[in-house]
Every structure is written in structure tokens, then in C-alpha cells.
Amino acid sequence: MVTVHNLRFPLMLFAAIGCGLIAGVFFAFSTFVMKALAQQPTAEGIATMQSINITAINPWFMVVFLGTAAACIFLAIVSLSKWHQPSVVYLLIGSLLYLAGTVLVTIAFNVPLNDALAIAKPDSPDGANLWAKYLSNWTIWNHVRTIAALAAAVLLTIALCDQTVQ
């Protein structure tokens, strides 16, 4: 019979790896993708980012992004029942950090910016104005997501390696 105890290790492993993968994707955007897009003519940068935003919604990315969130929700709940164990704090904080700093930031900030860009006309003056704001605002929130996902990966890895979390 599968129990919560049997699921915890693979879910912790999946969550730690998922946070690391998502941190890597966001890191790439923060460190060179957005800079490369900013160097393109405005219409080309907008059109390329519109294409990226459509292409990003694919099964592989969504399984990692949302699957990690689901694992973190489960792990946060489980950690509350194990609160008496000293290292469970890594599990709880890592899970909550991914959920708040990555998923909620994406929903509250990056997705609305992407939605506004999706309807922008790349060759229009309004599109150019939106693009200038988009580049800075989207990237700032992406930095937050990168740091949160990386920190979550580290904390979940510590919890995974700590043998006192039973």
C-alpha cells in the first residue's frame, strides 16, 4: 500500500529537481534572453517574445512548473504534521518559497505582462511604448522568480539530504 511516507521522498526529489530546472529557465531569461530581445528592433523583439510566450505553454514545461507546485503544496501540508522535527523548516520554507516566489509572482506579474504583450501590434507606437516597459518590468519579476526557485531548490535539497526528516 502506498502511504504518505512512501511518497514523500520521491516528491521531495521531484520538487527539488523541478525548482532547479525552473530556476535555470528563469536564469537564462534574466541573464541573456531578455538582453538579446532588447537588442533587436522593437517589432522583432515583440514578435519573438510573443512567440516565446505561446511556445512556453507546452506539456514539458507545464509538467515541471505546475507539477513542482503540486509537489510543494503536498510537501508543505506534510511538513506541518512533522513540525516537531527540526529540519522540517527547510521543507516548509522551500515549498512556500516556490509557491509564493515563483508561481504566485508568475500569476500576479509575469502573466498579465505577457497578456498585454500578446495583443500589442509590434509595429505600432503603442507597441513600442509597451515593449520598453515590458522589458524592464518583466525582467525584474523574472529575477524574483529566479531567486525564489533557486532558493527553494537549495532548501528542498537540504531537507532531502537531512535524515532527520522522517
GUVOPA-336183 format. One record per residue: x, y, z of N, C-alpha, C in turn; residue in three letters. Coordinates in steps of 0.02 Angstrom, whole numbers, padded with zeros to 5 digits, always signed. Example, Ala and Ser with C-alpha at 12.3 -4.5 7.8 and 13.67 -1.06 7.14 Angstrom:
2
+00660-00284+00390+00615-00225+00390+00660-00165+00390ALA;+00642-00112+00354+00684-00053+00357+00645+00002+00394SER;
# end
This chain:
166
+00042-00059+00000+00000+00000+00000+00044+00062+00000MET;+00027+00111-00041+00065+00173-00045+00042+00219+00011VAL;+00091+00242+00050+00075+00287+00105+00109+00354+00092THR;+00090+00403+00134+00121+00469+00129+00196+00463+00139VAL;+00217+00420+00184+00288+00411+00197+00324+00386+00134HIS;+00293+00341+00097+00323+00314+00036+00327+00366-00020ASN;+00280+00413-00021+00278+00464-00073+00323+00524-00058LEU;+00338+00535+00005+00374+00595+00023+00443+00600-00010ARG;+00483+00548-00008+00550+00552-00038+00547+00567-00113PHE;+00508+00528-00153+00507+00545-00225+00479+00615-00239PRO;+00430+00636-00199+00403+00704-00209+00454+00758-00190LEU;+00492+00745-00137+00545+00793-00119+00598+00796-00174MET;+00616+00739-00201+00665+00736-00254+00638+00772-00316LEU;+00576+00757-00336+00545+00789-00393+00541+00865-00382PHE;+00520+00886-00323+00514+00958-00309+00581+00993-00311ALA;+00632+00963-00282+00699+00994-00283+00725+01000-00354ALA;+00718+00947-00393+00741+00949-00463+00699+00998-00503ILE;+00633+00997-00492+00588+01043-00528+00605+01115-00513GLY;+00617+01131-00449+00636+01200-00432+00701+01220-00466CYS;+00748+01173-00468+00812+01187-00502+00804+01198-00577GLY;+00763+01157-00608+00750+01165-00680+00717+01232-00695LEU;+00666+01249-00656+00631+01312-00666+00678+01371-00653ILE;+00719+01365-00601+00768+01419-00587+00814+01427-00647ALA;+00835+01372-00678+00879+01376-00736+00846+01410-00796GLY;+00783+01393-00808+00746+01425-00863+00742+01500-00850VAL;+00721+01519-00790+00713+01589-00774+00781+01626-00774PHE;+00833+01591-00751+00900+01620-00751+00922+01637-00822PHE;+00909+01591-00869+00927+01603-00939+00892+01665-00965ALA;+00828+01672-00950+00792+01732-00973+00820+01794-00941PHE;+00835+01792-00877+00860+01851-00842+00930+01872-00865SER;+00971+01824-00882+01041+01840-00896+01058+01851-00970THR;+01019+01821-01016+01036+01834-01086+00978+01837-01135PHE;+00924+01801-01123+00870+01802-01172+00839+01872-01177VAL;+00821+01901-01120+00789+01967-01121+00838+02021-01147MET;+00902+02014-01132+00951+02062-01158+00956+02056-01234LYS;+00954+01995-01259+00957+01984-01332+00894+02013-01365ALA;+00837+02002-01335+00775+02029-01363+00775+02106-01363LEU;+00804+02135-01311+00807+02209-01306+00852+02239-01359ALA;+00900+02200-01384+00946+02224-01435+00917+02220-01506GLN;+00860+02186-01512+00828+02179-01578+00786+02241-01593GLN;+00773+02254-01656+00724+02307-01671+00659+02292-01633PRO;+00626+02344-01610+00567+02337-01567+00516+02287-01594THR;+00497+02293-01657+00446+02249-01686+00469+02176-01684ALA;+00532+02164-01697+00558+02095-01696+00561+02068-01625GLU;+00582+02111-01578+00584+02089-01508+00515+02071-01482GLY;+00465+02113-01498+00396+02099-01477+00372+02034-01508ILE;+00380+02027-01573+00356+01968-01608+00389+01904-01581ALA;+00454+01908-01567+00489+01850-01541+00464+01832-01471THR;+00455+01882-01428+00430+01867-01361+00359+01842-01363MET;+00318+01868-01408+00250+01841-01416+00253+01767-01434GLN;+00298+01749-01479+00307+01680-01499+00332+01637-01441SER;+00380+01663-01403+00406+01626-01345+00350+01612-01295ILE;+00309+01663-01282+00255+01655-01234+00204+01603-01255ASN;+00193+01595-01319+00148+01543-01344+00182+01475-01339ILE;+00244+01472-01360+00281+01409-01362+00295+01382-01291THR;+00302+01427-01242+00317+01406-01173+00261+01365-01143ALA;+00200+01375-01167+00144+01337-01140+00142+01270-01177ILE;+00183+01224-01152+00187+01157-01182+00189+01106-01126ASN;+00173+01043-01141+00169+00993-01088+00232+00985-01046PRO;+00290+00987-01076+00352+00977-01038+00362+01032-00987TRP;+00356+01094-01008+00366+01150-00961+00311+01149-00908PHE;+00249+01139-00928+00193+01142-00881+00196+01086-00829MET;+00218+01027-00849+00226+00972-00800+00277+00991-00748VAL;+00333+01019-00769+00384+01038-00721+00360+01097-00678VAL;+00334+01149-00709+00313+01209-00673+00256+01195-00625PHE;+00201+01166-00651+00143+01153-00609+00150+01089-00568LEU;+00185+01040-00594+00197+00979-00555+00239+00993-00494GLY;+00288+01037-00501+00328+01058-00444+00285+01094-00393THR;+00240+01136-00417+00194+01172-00372+00150+01122-00334ALA;+00124+01072-00369+00082+01022-00336+00122+00984-00283ALA;+00183+00965-00300+00225+00930-00252+00239+00975-00192ALA;+00251+01038-00204+00265+01085-00148+00204+01094-00103CYS;+00145+01096-00132+00084+01101-00091+00079+01039-00046ILE;+00088+00981-00074+00086+00919-00036+00139+00919+00019PHE;+00200+00938+00001+00256+00938+00050+00245+00989+00105LEU;+00217+01046+00088+00203+01097+00140+00152+01070+00190ALA;+00101+01037+00165+00050+01008+00209+00080+00954+00253ILE;+00118+00909+00222+00151+00855+00260+00198+00884+00312VAL;+00234+00936+00295+00282+00965+00342+00248+00992+00405SER;+00187+01015+00398+00151+01040+00457+00136+00984+00506LEU;+00127+00923+00482+00114+00867+00527+00179+00840+00558SER;+00235+00862+00532+00301+00839+00557+00338+00896+00592LYS;+00302+00947+00612+00333+01009+00637+00382+00997+00694TRP;+00373+00944+00733+00417+00930+00789+00488+00912+00767HIS;+00499+00896+00705+00565+00878+00680+00602+00941+00659GLN;+00664+00950+00683+00699+01013+00674+00711+01034+00601PRO;+00725+00989+00557+00742+01008+00489+00682+01016+00443SER;+00622+01004+00469+00563+01011+00427+00553+01083+00404VAL;+00583+01130+00438+00577+01200+00419+00604+01211+00348VAL;+00656+01175+00329+00683+01181+00260+00631+01159+00209TYR;+00596+01105+00225+00544+01080+00180+00487+01130+00173LEU;+00465+01156+00230+00409+01204+00228+00428+01269+00193LEU;+00484+01298+00212+00504+01362+00183+00520+01353+00108ILE;+00554+01300+00091+00569+01287+00020+00506+01281-00021GLY;+00458+01243+00004+00395+01235-00032+00357+01301-00038SER;+00352+01338+00016+00316+01401+00015+00352+01453-00029LEU;+00417+01451-00029+00456+01497-00070+00443+01485-00144LEU;+00440+01422-00164+00424+01408-00234+00353+01431-00251TYR;+00306+01415-00207+00236+01432-00220+00225+01507-00223LEU;+00253+01544-00175+00243+01617-00173+00289+01653-00221ALA;+00353+01637-00220+00402+01674-00259+00406+01656-00332GLY;+00379+01599-00349+00381+01577-00419+00311+01575-00450THR;+00268+01535-00421+00201+01526-00450+00158+01589-00443VAL;+00154+01615-00381+00112+01675-00371+00139+01736-00407LEU;+00205+01744-00408+00234+01800-00445+00219+01793-00519VAL;+00224+01732-00545+00208+01721-00616+00136+01741-00630THR;+00090+01718-00589+00019+01732-00599+00003+01806-00591ILE;+00032+01837-00540+00015+01907-00524+00051+01959-00568ALA;+00111+01943-00592+00150+01993-00627+00169+01974-00699PHE;+00202+01917-00708+00227+01899-00774+00171+01882-00824ASN;+00121+01844-00802+00067+01827-00848+00028+01889-00871VAL;+00009+01935-00826-00025+01995-00851+00017+02036-00900PRO;+00082+02039-00888+00126+02073-00936+00127+02036-01003LEU;+00129+01970-01000+00127+01930-01062+00060+01939-01098ASN;+00006+01942-01061-00060+01951-01091-00065+02018-01127ASP;-00038+02070-01095-00038+02137-01127+00005+02136-01190ALA;+00062+02103-01187+00106+02100-01246+00074+02059-01302LEU;+00035+02009-01285+00004+01965-01335-00041+02003-01383ALA;-00072+02056-01360-00118+02094-01403-00086+02156-01433ILE;-00022+02167-01417+00013+02226-01444+00029+02216-01518ALA;+00024+02269-01555+00044+02269-01625+00118+02287-01627LYS;+00160+02241-01650+00233+02252-01648+00256+02316-01683PRO;+00223+02338-01736+00245+02396-01774+00213+02462-01751ASP;+00172+02461-01699+00136+02521-01678+00175+02560-01625SER;+00162+02626-01619+00192+02665-01565+00172+02640-01496PRO;+00108+02618-01489+00086+02590-01425+00126+02527-01409ASP;+00138+02486-01460+00177+02426-01450+00248+02441-01427GLY;+00278+02493-01457+00346+02513-01438+00348+02538-01366ALA;+00298+02577-01346+00295+02601-01277+00286+02544-01228ASN;+00241+02498-01245+00230+02440-01203+00294+02398-01197LEU;+00328+02389-01253+00389+02348-01254+00442+02376-01207TRP;+00451+02441-01207+00502+02471-01164+00486+02457-01090ALA;+00424+02463-01071+00404+02449-01002+00407+02374-00988LYS;+00385+02335-01036+00384+02263-01029+00454+02235-01014TYR;+00503+02257-01053+00571+02231-01044+00595+02240-00972LEU;+00585+02299-00944+00610+02310-00876+00566+02276-00824SER;+00501+02285-00828+00456+02256-00777+00457+02180-00778ASN;+00452+02150-00837+00450+02077-00841+00516+02048-00813TRP;+00571+02080-00831+00636+02054-00810+00646+02061-00734THR;+00623+02116-00705+00628+02123-00632+00590+02066-00597ILE;+00529+02054-00619+00490+02000-00588+00520+01932-00604TRP;+00552+01925-00660+00586+01862-00676+00646+01851-00631ASN;+00681+01905-00613+00736+01898-00564+00709+01870-00498HIS;+00651+01896-00476+00620+01872-00414+00605+01798-00420VAL;+00576+01778-00476+00560+01707-00486+00622+01664-00487ARG;+00675+01688-00518+00738+01651-00522+00766+01639-00452THR;+00771+01692-00413+00799+01687-00345+00756+01642-00302ILE;+00689+01650-00306+00644+01609-00266+00650+01535-00284ALA;+00651+01519-00348+00656+01449-00370+00723+01419-00350ALA;+00776+01457-00357+00842+01432-00338+00847+01421-00263LEU;+00823+01469-00224+00823+01461-00151+00780+01402-00130ALA;+00723+01393-00162+00680+01336-00147+00716+01270-00163ALA;+00751+01268-00219+00789+01207-00237+00841+01191-00184ALA;+00876+01242-00161+00927+01232-00109+00895+01206-00045VAL;+00842+01238-00022+00809+01218+00040+00779+01148+00036LEU;+00748+01133-00021+00720+01066-00029+00775+01013-00033LEU;+00831+01030-00062+00888+00984-00065+00916+00971+00005THR;+00920+01024+00045+00943+01015+00115+00894+00969+00151ILE;+00829+00981+00143+00779+00938+00176+00784+00866+00150ALA;+00796+00858+00087+00802+00792+00057+00862+00754+00086LEU;+00916+00790+00095+00978+00758+00120+00977+00747+00195CYS;+00936+00784+00230+00934+00778+00304+00895+00716+00323ASP;+00928+00671+00356+00897+00607+00375+00849+00614+00433GLN;+00846+00673+00465+00800+00680+00522+00729+00694+00500THR;+00719+00712+00437+00651+00722+00412+00623+00653+00393VAL;+00583+00627+00436+00556+00559+00427+00486+00560+00400GLN;
# end
